[in-house]
């Protein structure tokens, strides 16, 4: 248990320390390489001076030392290449380890979530929801069912009465006279206004028919 808790930070610390050490070594090799390159250039200049002075033996010795420096420079280059390769491998291993840890953490979280949401609990919850939905539907249907005097009304009789009312309204519309074109306006001299037509008194049957038409409009 404790190795799981403290193992990962320790591994990360070791990886970071190793990378730092490799970087330091790489910088040290680069500095030595620059020093050797400078010494090799100096030997070349000395060889040129000895050649001008007709001192062939001394010039050859300078070139030999230059070759030794170049060999060391090549060796340092190989060392640097190996360190670069080691750093790349270490960084890749570190990224792989972090990826695996992240995947393991995700798998553990998924397992915990699945354990918290058991399939039996899900089925039970859905059954409860369906039961509550059915109960609510029955309650709504019970509330919509007419009770008392409204429950005694015969739907067929009401529909027949409605058809009679519609037929009577249609017959009344057919019996009404067709509308005539409006009469041409008559010129009335000034000071003489035509008497207003006296409204005719509606009969009781017309009042009842108008009330029925208003009720059918609703």
VMD Tcl script that draws the C-alpha trace (Angstrom):
set ca {
  {0.00 0.00 0.00}
  {2.76 2.43 0.99}
  {4.80 1.49 -2.07}
  {1.84 2.47 -4.24}
  {1.50 5.79 -2.45}
  {5.18 6.77 -2.31}
  {6.56 4.76 -5.25}
  {5.40 7.05 -8.04}
  {6.84 10.35 -6.66}
  {10.13 8.57 -5.92}
  {10.33 7.25 -9.48}
  {9.61 10.68 -10.91}
  {12.31 12.21 -8.67}
  {14.87 9.64 -9.80}
  {14.00 10.25 -13.45}
  {14.35 14.02 -13.06}
  {17.65 13.65 -11.18}
  {19.00 11.38 -13.91}
  {18.01 13.83 -16.63}
  {19.67 16.68 -14.73}
  {22.86 14.62 -14.37}
  {22.89 13.80 -18.08}
  {22.41 17.48 -18.94}
  {25.33 18.46 -16.73}
  {27.56 15.83 -18.33}
  {26.50 16.96 -21.78}
  {27.39 20.58 -20.99}
  {30.79 19.48 -19.63}
  {31.56 17.52 -22.80}
  {30.55 20.45 -24.98}
  {32.94 22.74 -23.07}
  {35.83 20.24 -23.44}
  {35.03 19.96 -27.14}
  {35.30 23.73 -27.57}
  {38.64 23.78 -25.71}
  {40.05 21.00 -27.88}
  {38.84 22.73 -31.06}
  {40.61 25.88 -29.94}
  {43.83 23.92 -29.25}
  {43.59 22.24 -32.63}
  {43.24 25.62 -34.34}
  {46.26 26.90 -32.39}
  {48.40 23.95 -33.57}
  {47.40 24.71 -37.16}
  {48.58 28.31 -36.76}
  {51.85 27.13 -35.21}
  {52.38 24.72 -38.08}
  {51.94 27.60 -40.53}
  {54.50 29.68 -38.63}
  {57.05 26.86 -38.55}
  {56.48 26.28 -42.27}
  {57.29 29.91 -43.00}
  {60.41 29.54 -40.83}
  {61.45 26.49 -42.85}
  {61.20 24.36 -39.69}
  {59.52 21.33 -41.20}
  {60.03 19.04 -38.20}
  {58.33 21.41 -35.77}
  {55.46 21.96 -38.21}
  {54.87 18.20 -38.46}
  {54.79 17.91 -34.67}
  {52.12 20.60 -34.54}
  {50.03 18.71 -37.09}
  {50.41 15.50 -35.05}
  {49.11 17.24 -31.95}
  {46.25 18.65 -34.01}
  {45.34 15.12 -35.08}
  {45.33 13.97 -31.44}
  {43.04 16.83 -30.52}
  {40.74 15.96 -33.41}
  {40.57 12.35 -32.26}
  {39.59 13.51 -28.79}
  {37.00 15.83 -30.31}
  {35.53 12.93 -32.29}
  {35.46 10.80 -29.14}
  {33.69 13.56 -27.22}
  {31.18 13.82 -30.04}
  {30.43 10.10 -29.69}
  {29.99 10.57 -25.95}
  {27.55 13.40 -26.54}
  {25.63 11.29 -29.03}
  {25.31 8.48 -26.49}
  {24.10 10.91 -23.83}
  {21.51 12.39 -26.21}
  {20.31 8.87 -26.99}
  {20.10 8.04 -23.29}
  {18.16 11.23 -22.56}
  {15.68 10.51 -25.36}
  {15.12 6.98 -24.10}
  {14.71 8.16 -20.52}
  {12.22 10.89 -21.49}
  {10.29 8.36 -23.58}
  {10.22 5.89 -20.69}
  {9.06 8.66 -18.35}
  {6.24 9.62 -20.73}
  {5.25 5.95 -21.08}
  {5.16 5.50 -17.31}
  {3.04 8.61 -16.86}
  {0.66 7.44 -19.59}
  {0.27 4.02 -18.00}
  {-0.33 5.60 -14.59}
  {-2.97 7.89 -16.07}
  {-4.69 4.95 -17.79}
  {-4.56 2.93 -14.58}
  {-6.10 5.82 -12.67}
  {-8.86 6.15 -15.26}
  {-9.56 2.43 -15.13}
  {-9.79 2.54 -11.33}
  {-12.18 5.50 -11.48}
  {-14.31 3.73 -14.07}
  {-14.40 0.59 -11.93}
  {-15.46 2.61 -8.88}
  {-18.21 4.33 -10.87}
  {-19.50 1.01 -12.18}
  {-19.47 -0.38 -8.67}
  {-21.45 2.64 -7.43}
  {-24.00 2.22 -10.24}
  {-24.83 -1.46 -10.13}
  {-26.95 -2.76 -13.00}
  {-29.47 -4.18 -10.52}
  {-29.86 -0.74 -8.97}
  {-30.37 0.79 -12.40}
  {-33.08 -1.75 -13.26}
  {-34.77 -1.17 -9.90}
  {-34.71 2.59 -10.43}
  {-36.21 2.27 -13.92}
  {-38.96 -0.01 -12.57}
  {-39.78 2.58 -9.91}
  {-39.90 5.35 -12.52}
  {-42.20 3.30 -14.76}
  {-44.45 2.49 -11.81}
  {-44.69 6.14 -10.76}
  {-45.43 7.15 -14.36}
  {-48.24 4.59 -14.62}
  {-49.68 5.73 -11.28}
  {-49.65 9.36 -12.40}
  {-51.37 8.39 -15.65}
  {-54.12 6.59 -13.75}
  {-54.55 9.57 -11.42}
  {-54.92 11.94 -14.38}
  {-57.47 9.64 -16.04}
  {-59.42 9.43 -12.78}
  {-59.49 13.21 -12.46}
  {-60.66 13.60 -16.07}
  {-63.60 11.18 -15.60}
  {-66.91 13.12 -15.13}
  {-68.72 12.60 -11.87}
  {-72.12 13.64 -10.47}
  {-74.75 15.00 -12.87}
  {-72.23 15.31 -15.72}
  {-71.66 11.54 -15.61}
  {-75.36 10.90 -16.43}
  {-75.30 12.77 -19.74}
  {-75.69 10.56 -22.80}
  {-73.06 11.47 -25.38}
  {-75.19 10.13 -28.24}
  {-78.16 12.28 -27.25}
  {-75.93 15.36 -27.01}
  {-74.50 14.71 -30.45}
  {-78.01 14.24 -31.91}
  {-79.14 17.51 -30.35}
  {-76.09 19.24 -31.77}
  {-76.88 17.92 -35.25}
  {-80.47 19.24 -34.97}
  {-79.17 22.67 -34.01}
  {-76.77 22.69 -36.93}
  {-79.55 21.62 -39.33}
  {-81.88 24.34 -38.05}
  {-79.18 26.97 -38.47}
  {-78.49 25.83 -42.03}
  {-82.22 25.91 -42.88}
  {-82.50 29.44 -41.45}
  {-79.63 30.60 -43.61}
  {-81.24 29.14 -46.71}
  {-84.61 30.83 -45.98}
  {-83.06 34.28 -45.59}
  {-83.70 36.53 -48.66}
  {-80.74 37.31 -50.86}
  {-79.16 40.69 -50.24}
  {-80.03 43.32 -52.83}
  {-77.75 45.94 -54.24}
  {-77.75 49.17 -52.27}
  {-80.12 51.82 -53.64}
  {-78.71 54.88 -55.31}
  {-78.42 57.86 -53.01}
  {-81.32 60.33 -53.28}
  {-80.55 64.04 -53.29}
  {-82.43 65.77 -50.52}
  {-82.82 69.55 -50.57}
  {-81.16 71.50 -47.85}
  {-83.21 71.87 -44.71}
  {-85.19 68.72 -45.36}
  {-83.87 65.54 -43.86}
  {-85.53 62.20 -44.60}
  {-87.27 60.61 -41.71}
  {-85.35 57.74 -40.12}
  {-86.92 54.34 -40.68}
  {-88.75 53.05 -37.65}
  {-87.05 49.82 -36.44}
  {-89.38 46.88 -36.63}
  {-90.09 44.99 -33.46}
  {-88.58 41.49 -33.43}
  {-90.83 38.61 -32.71}
  {-90.24 36.12 -29.90}
  {-89.24 33.42 -32.43}
  {-86.60 35.72 -33.97}
  {-85.21 36.52 -30.50}
  {-85.01 32.82 -29.68}
  {-83.28 32.07 -33.02}
  {-80.75 34.88 -32.45}
  {-79.98 33.56 -28.96}
  {-79.54 30.05 -30.38}
  {-77.18 31.32 -33.10}
  {-75.12 33.19 -30.47}
  {-74.92 30.04 -28.37}
  {-73.79 27.97 -31.38}
  {-71.08 30.55 -32.13}
  {-69.57 29.94 -28.68}
}
mol new
graphics top color blue
foreach p $ca { graphics top sphere $p radius 0.5 }
foreach p [lrange $ca 0 end-1] q [lrange $ca 1 end] { graphics top cylinder $p $q radius 0.2 }
display resetview
